[in-house]
């Protein structure tokens, strides 16, 4: 496991890509959840 404090700039190339992908997926997931909650009439 990587130490939590490692910055993305410190990571090897493949891990940088993975971290970017995970961030992208995470933000996309949050957006989807926000849309769903708006449709259902809930607020986060």
PyMOL Python script that loads the backbone (N, CA, C, O; Angstrom):
from pymol import cmd

cmd.read_pdbstr("""\
ATOM      1  N   UNK A   1       0.834  -1.211   0.000  1.00  0.00           N
ATOM      2  CA  UNK A   1       0.000   0.000   0.000  1.00  0.00           C
ATOM      3  C   UNK A   1       0.866   1.257   0.000  1.00  0.00           C
ATOM      4  O   UNK A   1       1.963   1.275   0.557  1.00  0.00           O
ATOM      5  N   UNK A   2       0.358   2.285  -0.625  1.00  0.00           N
ATOM      6  CA  UNK A   2       1.056   3.574  -0.629  1.00  0.00           C
ATOM      7  C   UNK A   2       0.775   4.306   0.668  1.00  0.00           C
ATOM      8  O   UNK A   2      -0.317   4.198   1.225  1.00  0.00           O
ATOM      9  N   UNK A   3       1.756   5.047   1.147  1.00  0.00           N
ATOM     10  CA  UNK A   3       1.465   5.915   2.291  1.00  0.00           C
ATOM     11  C   UNK A   3       0.418   6.949   1.889  1.00  0.00           C
ATOM     12  O   UNK A   3       0.417   7.420   0.752  1.00  0.00           O
ATOM     13  N   UNK A   4      -0.462   7.302   2.803  1.00  0.00           N
ATOM     14  CA  UNK A   4      -1.566   8.210   2.491  1.00  0.00           C
ATOM     15  C   UNK A   4      -1.065   9.584   2.056  1.00  0.00           C
ATOM     16  O   UNK A   4      -1.737  10.280   1.295  1.00  0.00           O
ATOM     17  N   UNK A   5       0.120   9.977   2.540  1.00  0.00           N
ATOM     18  CA  UNK A   5       0.594  11.330   2.284  1.00  0.00           C
ATOM     19  C   UNK A   5       1.313  11.470   0.950  1.00  0.00           C
ATOM     20  O   UNK A   5       1.707  12.574   0.573  1.00  0.00           O
ATOM     21  N   UNK A   6       1.490  10.359   0.229  1.00  0.00           N
ATOM     22  CA  UNK A   6       2.174  10.443  -1.060  1.00  0.00           C
ATOM     23  C   UNK A   6       1.372  11.344  -1.999  1.00  0.00           C
ATOM     24  O   UNK A   6       0.166  11.169  -2.169  1.00  0.00           O
ATOM     25  N   UNK A   7       2.057  12.300  -2.596  1.00  0.00           N
ATOM     26  CA  UNK A   7       1.401  13.173  -3.566  1.00  0.00           C
ATOM     27  C   UNK A   7       1.387  12.464  -4.917  1.00  0.00           C
ATOM     28  O   UNK A   7       2.229  11.605  -5.174  1.00  0.00           O
ATOM     29  N   UNK A   8       0.448  12.813  -5.768  1.00  0.00           N
ATOM     30  CA  UNK A   8       0.346  12.178  -7.076  1.00  0.00           C
ATOM     31  C   UNK A   8       1.644  12.373  -7.859  1.00  0.00           C
ATOM     32  O   UNK A   8       2.053  11.481  -8.602  1.00  0.00           O
ATOM     33  N   UNK A   9       2.292  13.518  -7.704  1.00  0.00           N
ATOM     34  CA  UNK A   9       3.550  13.776  -8.393  1.00  0.00           C
ATOM     35  C   UNK A   9       4.670  12.831  -7.994  1.00  0.00           C
ATOM     36  O   UNK A   9       5.628  12.667  -8.749  1.00  0.00           O
ATOM     37  N   UNK A  10       4.573  12.203  -6.820  1.00  0.00           N
ATOM     38  CA  UNK A  10       5.613  11.299  -6.334  1.00  0.00           C
ATOM     39  C   UNK A  10       5.429   9.874  -6.851  1.00  0.00           C
ATOM     40  O   UNK A  10       6.325   9.043  -6.704  1.00  0.00           O
ATOM     41  N   UNK A  11       4.288   9.591  -7.449  1.00  0.00           N
ATOM     42  CA  UNK A  11       3.969   8.215  -7.801  1.00  0.00           C
ATOM     43  C   UNK A  11       4.596   7.823  -9.132  1.00  0.00           C
ATOM     44  O   UNK A  11       4.811   8.671  -9.997  1.00  0.00           O
ATOM     45  N   UNK A  12       4.890   6.522  -9.294  1.00  0.00           N
ATOM     46  CA  UNK A  12       5.299   6.007 -10.602  1.00  0.00           C
ATOM     47  C   UNK A  12       4.176   6.198 -11.623  1.00  0.00           C
ATOM     48  O   UNK A  12       3.020   6.412 -11.258  1.00  0.00           O
ATOM     49  N   UNK A  13       4.531   6.120 -12.897  1.00  0.00           N
ATOM     50  CA  UNK A  13       3.601   6.471 -13.969  1.00  0.00           C
ATOM     51  C   UNK A  13       2.293   5.686 -13.910  1.00  0.00           C
ATOM     52  O   UNK A  13       1.216   6.279 -13.970  1.00  0.00           O
ATOM     53  N   UNK A  14       2.374   4.351 -13.792  1.00  0.00           N
ATOM     54  CA  UNK A  14       1.143   3.549 -13.801  1.00  0.00           C
ATOM     55  C   UNK A  14       0.252   3.919 -12.628  1.00  0.00           C
ATOM     56  O   UNK A  14      -0.972   3.979 -12.749  1.00  0.00           O
ATOM     57  N   UNK A  15       0.888   4.166 -11.492  1.00  0.00           N
ATOM     58  CA  UNK A  15       0.105   4.510 -10.306  1.00  0.00           C
ATOM     59  C   UNK A  15      -0.524   5.891 -10.444  1.00  0.00           C
ATOM     60  O   UNK A  15      -1.617   6.137  -9.935  1.00  0.00           O
ATOM     61  N   UNK A  16       0.176   6.795 -11.136  1.00  0.00           N
ATOM     62  CA  UNK A  16      -0.412   8.111 -11.422  1.00  0.00           C
ATOM     63  C   UNK A  16      -1.689   7.941 -12.223  1.00  0.00           C
ATOM     64  O   UNK A  16      -2.716   8.546 -11.916  1.00  0.00           O
ATOM     65  N   UNK A  17      -1.613   7.103 -13.264  1.00  0.00           N
ATOM     66  CA  UNK A  17      -2.786   6.884 -14.109  1.00  0.00           C
ATOM     67  C   UNK A  17      -3.925   6.300 -13.297  1.00  0.00           C
ATOM     68  O   UNK A  17      -5.074   6.725 -13.421  1.00  0.00           O
ATOM     69  N   UNK A  18      -3.598   5.323 -12.465  1.00  0.00           N
ATOM     70  CA  UNK A  18      -4.621   4.688 -11.633  1.00  0.00           C
ATOM     71  C   UNK A  18      -5.245   5.701 -10.689  1.00  0.00           C
ATOM     72  O   UNK A  18      -6.464   5.735 -10.523  1.00  0.00           O
ATOM     73  N   UNK A  19      -4.408   6.526 -10.072  1.00  0.00           N
ATOM     74  CA  UNK A  19      -4.914   7.530  -9.136  1.00  0.00           C
ATOM     75  C   UNK A  19      -5.832   8.516  -9.855  1.00  0.00           C
ATOM     76  O   UNK A  19      -6.883   8.891  -9.336  1.00  0.00           O
ATOM     77  N   UNK A  20      -5.419   8.935 -11.067  1.00  0.00           N
ATOM     78  CA  UNK A  20      -6.254   9.854 -11.841  1.00  0.00           C
ATOM     79  C   UNK A  20      -7.580   9.199 -12.189  1.00  0.00           C
ATOM     80  O   UNK A  20      -8.642   9.809 -12.068  1.00  0.00           O
ATOM     81  N   UNK A  21      -7.501   7.937 -12.627  1.00  0.00           N
ATOM     82  CA  UNK A  21      -8.717   7.207 -12.980  1.00  0.00           C
ATOM     83  C   UNK A  21      -9.638   7.093 -11.780  1.00  0.00           C
ATOM     84  O   UNK A  21     -10.844   7.315 -11.889  1.00  0.00           O
ATOM     85  N   UNK A  22      -9.063   6.744 -10.626  1.00  0.00           N
ATOM     86  CA  UNK A  22      -9.873   6.591  -9.422  1.00  0.00           C
ATOM     87  C   UNK A  22     -10.525   7.906  -9.040  1.00  0.00           C
ATOM     88  O   UNK A  22     -11.690   7.936  -8.645  1.00  0.00           O
ATOM     89  N   UNK A  23      -9.766   9.004  -9.158  1.00  0.00           N
ATOM     90  CA  UNK A  23     -10.330  10.320  -8.848  1.00  0.00           C
ATOM     91  C   UNK A  23     -11.469  10.642  -9.796  1.00  0.00           C
ATOM     92  O   UNK A  23     -12.517  11.140  -9.387  1.00  0.00           O
ATOM     93  N   UNK A  24     -11.242  10.343 -11.094  1.00  0.00           N
ATOM     94  CA  UNK A  24     -12.253  10.618 -12.107  1.00  0.00           C
ATOM     95  C   UNK A  24     -13.515   9.810 -11.824  1.00  0.00           C
ATOM     96  O   UNK A  24     -14.626  10.338 -11.847  1.00  0.00           O
ATOM     97  N   UNK A  25     -13.321   8.509 -11.556  1.00  0.00           N
ATOM     98  CA  UNK A  25     -14.457   7.633 -11.270  1.00  0.00           C
ATOM     99  C   UNK A  25     -15.195   8.117 -10.034  1.00  0.00           C
ATOM    100  O   UNK A  25     -16.425   8.148  -9.998  1.00  0.00           O
ATOM    101  N   UNK A  26     -14.417   8.498  -9.012  1.00  0.00           N
ATOM    102  CA  UNK A  26     -15.010   8.971  -7.761  1.00  0.00           C
ATOM    103  C   UNK A  26     -15.862  10.217  -8.009  1.00  0.00           C
ATOM    104  O   UNK A  26     -16.991  10.300  -7.526  1.00  0.00           O
ATOM    105  N   UNK A  27     -15.326  11.191  -8.761  1.00  0.00           N
ATOM    106  CA  UNK A  27     -16.082  12.426  -8.999  1.00  0.00           C
ATOM    107  C   UNK A  27     -17.283  12.153  -9.899  1.00  0.00           C
ATOM    108  O   UNK A  27     -18.343  12.754  -9.724  1.00  0.00           O
ATOM    109  N   UNK A  28     -17.119  11.248 -10.862  1.00  0.00           N
ATOM    110  CA  UNK A  28     -18.242  10.886 -11.718  1.00  0.00           C
ATOM    111  C   UNK A  28     -19.338  10.226 -10.885  1.00  0.00           C
ATOM    112  O   UNK A  28     -20.524  10.497 -11.069  1.00  0.00           O
ATOM    113  N   UNK A  29     -18.921   9.355  -9.967  1.00  0.00           N
ATOM    114  CA  UNK A  29     -19.873   8.669  -9.089  1.00  0.00           C
ATOM    115  C   UNK A  29     -20.625   9.683  -8.229  1.00  0.00           C
ATOM    116  O   UNK A  29     -21.840   9.581  -8.058  1.00  0.00           O
ATOM    117  N   UNK A  30     -19.896  10.660  -7.691  1.00  0.00           N
ATOM    118  CA  UNK A  30     -20.528  11.695  -6.867  1.00  0.00           C
ATOM    119  C   UNK A  30     -21.550  12.474  -7.697  1.00  0.00           C
ATOM    120  O   UNK A  30     -22.648  12.762  -7.222  1.00  0.00           O
ATOM    121  N   UNK A  31     -21.186  12.816  -8.942  1.00  0.00           N
ATOM    122  CA  UNK A  31     -22.111  13.547  -9.813  1.00  0.00           C
ATOM    123  C   UNK A  31     -23.367  12.730 -10.077  1.00  0.00           C
ATOM    124  O   UNK A  31     -24.480  13.255 -10.042  1.00  0.00           O
ATOM    125  N   UNK A  32     -23.177  11.434 -10.344  1.00  0.00           N
ATOM    126  CA  UNK A  32     -24.325  10.558 -10.592  1.00  0.00           C
ATOM    127  C   UNK A  32     -25.223  10.511  -9.364  1.00  0.00           C
ATOM    128  O   UNK A  32     -26.445  10.599  -9.478  1.00  0.00           O
ATOM    129  N   UNK A  33     -24.613  10.371  -8.188  1.00  0.00           N
ATOM    130  CA  UNK A  33     -25.391  10.315  -6.952  1.00  0.00           C
ATOM    131  C   UNK A  33     -26.143  11.622  -6.723  1.00  0.00           C
ATOM    132  O   UNK A  33     -27.287  11.615  -6.269  1.00  0.00           O
ATOM    133  N   UNK A  34     -25.492  12.747  -7.041  1.00  0.00           N
ATOM    134  CA  UNK A  34     -26.154  14.046  -6.886  1.00  0.00           C
ATOM    135  C   UNK A  34     -27.356  14.144  -7.815  1.00  0.00           C
ATOM    136  O   UNK A  34     -28.424  14.604  -7.411  1.00  0.00           O
ATOM    137  N   UNK A  35     -27.177  13.705  -9.073  1.00  0.00           N
ATOM    138  CA  UNK A  35     -28.288  13.740 -10.025  1.00  0.00           C
ATOM    139  C   UNK A  35     -29.432  12.873  -9.536  1.00  0.00           C
ATOM    140  O   UNK A  35     -30.594  13.277  -9.568  1.00  0.00           O
ATOM    141  N   UNK A  36     -29.086  11.667  -9.080  1.00  0.00           N
ATOM    142  CA  UNK A  36     -30.111  10.757  -8.573  1.00  0.00           C
ATOM    143  C   UNK A  36     -30.861  11.373  -7.412  1.00  0.00           C
ATOM    144  O   UNK A  36     -32.088  11.302  -7.344  1.00  0.00           O
ATOM    145  N   UNK A  37     -30.115  11.979  -6.495  1.00  0.00           N
ATOM    146  CA  UNK A  37     -30.769  12.546  -5.314  1.00  0.00           C
ATOM    147  C   UNK A  37     -31.642  13.738  -5.708  1.00  0.00           C
ATOM    148  O   UNK A  37     -32.682  13.972  -5.093  1.00  0.00           O
ATOM    149  N   UNK A  38     -31.225  14.497  -6.734  1.00  0.00           N
ATOM    150  CA  UNK A  38     -32.065  15.598  -7.215  1.00  0.00           C
ATOM    151  C   UNK A  38     -33.352  15.056  -7.821  1.00  0.00           C
ATOM    152  O   UNK A  38     -34.438  15.579  -7.572  1.00  0.00           O
ATOM    153  N   UNK A  39     -33.214  14.000  -8.622  1.00  0.00           N
ATOM    154  CA  UNK A  39     -34.384  13.393  -9.257  1.00  0.00           C
ATOM    155  C   UNK A  39     -35.346  12.881  -8.191  1.00  0.00           C
ATOM    156  O   UNK A  39     -36.562  13.026  -8.316  1.00  0.00           O
ATOM    157  N   UNK A  40     -34.789  12.283  -7.145  1.00  0.00           N
ATOM    158  CA  UNK A  40     -35.630  11.736  -6.078  1.00  0.00           C
ATOM    159  C   UNK A  40     -36.114  12.802  -5.109  1.00  0.00           C
ATOM    160  O   UNK A  40     -36.955  12.536  -4.251  1.00  0.00           O
ATOM    161  N   UNK A  41     -35.575  14.021  -5.251  1.00  0.00           N
ATOM    162  CA  UNK A  41     -36.016  15.116  -4.402  1.00  0.00           C
ATOM    163  C   UNK A  41     -35.292  15.201  -3.070  1.00  0.00           C
ATOM    164  O   UNK A  41     -35.753  15.881  -2.154  1.00  0.00           O
ATOM    165  N   UNK A  42     -34.156  14.513  -2.955  1.00  0.00           N
ATOM    166  CA  UNK A  42     -33.363  14.587  -1.725  1.00  0.00           C
ATOM    167  C   UNK A  42     -32.226  15.569  -1.916  1.00  0.00           C
ATOM    168  O   UNK A  42     -31.800  15.815  -3.044  1.00  0.00           O
ATOM    169  N   UNK A  43     -31.735  16.126  -0.838  1.00  0.00           N
ATOM    170  CA  UNK A  43     -30.559  16.989  -0.892  1.00  0.00           C
ATOM    171  C   UNK A  43     -29.479  16.395  -0.020  1.00  0.00           C
ATOM    172  O   UNK A  43     -29.738  15.909   1.081  1.00  0.00           O
ATOM    173  N   UNK A  44     -28.255  16.443  -0.534  1.00  0.00           N
ATOM    174  CA  UNK A  44     -27.127  15.882   0.223  1.00  0.00           C
ATOM    175  C   UNK A  44     -26.780  16.778   1.386  1.00  0.00           C
ATOM    176  O   UNK A  44     -25.857  16.478   2.143  1.00  0.00           O
TER     177      UNK A  44
END
""", "prot")
cmd.dss("prot")
cmd.show_as("cartoon", "prot")
cmd.util.cbc("prot")
cmd.orient("prot")
